[in-house]
Amino acid sequence: MITITKKEEIVLNQIKIFNWEYEEGIPESLIKMELGIYEHELREILNELASKNLISYENKKIKLDSSKKDINAVDSRKDVIKADLNEKEESTLKIIQDLVDKDSVVSKYSLEGSLLYGELHLSDFRMYHILLSLENKGILKPINRKDGEYYLLVEN
């Protein structure tokens, strides 16, 4: 699921309307005129949509990505970040469930390594933020044993 803002959704819907008319790409100026928004704001939105692989945006031409994707529109950029974090938390939880032993315990360093260098490729900051969020939600609990630091998966 890709999360975008309401403004991004409006621009994306306008691109969908014009997409069939312009095979070489929709002129940026057409979208700007049609929606009546400032050029800098439109470019920011187009760059954001391109970063999410919903469109391609080069040389002031816009092309819609042909693949179908689930899109969720929220009110603000802050809500987009929050939704993205929740998606990352779910992915992290799946990884944790794969790593835990029969006692629902995983080594802190094994988990952190899997999150940093595994399929998610999280940054240090993002990884610790997600782990802290899971701890605050009561899903994950840090524990100490004689042989090191571990996480206990409270909810399976």
C-alpha positions in Angstrom: 0.0 0.0 0.0 1.3 3.4 -1.0 0.3 6.4 1.1 0.0 9.8 -0.4 -1.5 13.1 0.6 -4.9 14.4 -0.6 -3.1 17.0 -2.8 -1.0 14.3 -4.4 -4.1 12.3 -5.0 -5.7 15.2 -6.8 -2.7 15.6 -9.0 -2.5 11.9 -9.7 -6.2 11.7 -10.6 -5.7 14.6 -13.1 -2.7 12.8 -14.6 -4.9 9.7 -15.0 -7.5 11.8 -16.9 -5.0 13.2 -19.4 -2.8 10.0 -19.6 -4.6 8.5 -22.6 -4.3 11.7 -24.6 -0.6 12.2 -24.4 1.6 9.2 -25.2 4.8 11.1 -25.1 4.0 12.5 -21.7 1.6 15.0 -20.2 3.0 18.6 -20.2 3.6 19.9 -16.7 2.0 23.2 -17.7 -1.3 21.5 -18.6 -1.6 20.0 -15.1 -0.6 23.3 -13.6 -3.3 25.2 -15.6 -6.0 22.6 -15.0 -5.5 22.5 -11.2 -4.5 26.1 -10.7 -1.6 25.5 -8.3 1.8 27.1 -8.1 4.6 25.7 -10.2 6.9 25.0 -7.2 4.1 23.2 -5.4 3.3 21.1 -8.4 6.9 20.1 -9.0 7.2 19.1 -5.3 4.1 16.9 -5.7 5.3 15.4 -9.0 8.7 14.6 -7.5 7.1 12.9 -4.6 4.8 10.9 -6.8 7.8 9.9 -9.0 9.7 8.8 -5.8 6.8 6.5 -5.0 7.0 5.0 -8.6 3.4 6.2 -9.4 4.6 8.4 -12.3 7.7 9.1 -14.3 8.6 12.8 -14.4 11.4 14.1 -16.7 11.9 17.2 -18.8 8.5 18.7 -17.6 6.7 15.6 -19.0 4.6 13.3 -16.9 3.8 9.7 -17.6 1.6 7.5 -15.5 3.1 4.2 -14.2 1.1 1.4 -15.9 1.0 -1.0 -12.9 -1.9 -1.0 -10.6 -1.0 -0.2 -7.0 -3.1 0.2 -3.8 -3.1 3.8 -2.8 -4.2 5.3 0.4 -4.7 9.1 0.6 -4.3 10.9 3.9 -4.7 14.6 4.9 -1.1 15.6 5.6 2.6 14.8 5.1 2.7 13.9 8.8 0.0 11.3 8.3 2.0 9.9 5.4 5.0 9.4 7.6 2.9 7.8 10.3 1.3 5.4 7.9 4.7 4.5 6.4 6.0 3.8 9.9 3.1 1.6 10.6 3.8 -0.3 7.4 7.5 -0.7 8.4 6.4 -1.9 11.9 4.3 -4.6 10.3 7.3 -5.7 8.1 9.6 -5.6 11.1 7.1 -7.7 13.1 7.1 -10.4 10.4 10.9 -10.5 10.5 10.8 -10.8 14.3 8.3 -13.7 14.1 10.6 -15.5 11.7 13.7 -15.0 14.0 12.3 -15.9 17.4 12.9 -19.3 19.0 10.4 -21.5 20.7 10.5 -19.3 23.7 9.6 -16.2 21.6 13.0 -14.7 22.2 15.5 -13.3 19.7 19.0 -11.9 20.3 19.1 -8.1 20.2 22.1 -8.1 17.9 20.7 -10.7 15.5 17.5 -8.8 15.2 19.2 -5.4 14.7 21.5 -6.9 12.1 18.5 -8.4 10.2 16.8 -5.1 10.2 19.8 -3.1 9.1 21.2 -5.4 6.5 18.2 -7.6 5.6 15.4 -6.9 3.2 14.2 -3.7 4.9 17.6 -2.0 4.9 16.6 0.4 7.7 18.8 3.2 8.9 20.0 3.1 12.5 17.6 5.8 13.5 14.6 4.2 11.8 15.4 0.8 13.2 15.6 2.1 16.8 12.5 4.2 16.3 10.5 1.1 15.1 11.8 -1.1 17.9 11.0 1.6 20.5 7.5 1.9 19.0 6.9 -1.8 19.2 8.1 -1.7 22.8 5.7 1.1 23.6 2.9 -0.8 22.1 3.7 -3.8 24.3 4.6 -6.1 21.4 8.3 -6.3 22.1 10.1 -6.4 25.4 13.9 -6.0 26.0 15.2 -8.6 28.4 18.7 -9.5 29.8 20.0 -13.0 30.2 23.3 -14.3 31.4 24.5 -14.7 27.9 23.4 -11.3 26.5 20.6 -8.9 25.6 17.4 -10.2 23.9 14.0 -9.2 22.8 10.9 -11.1 23.9 8.0 -11.1 21.5 5.0 -10.6 23.7 2.3 -10.9 21.1 2.5 -13.5 18.3 
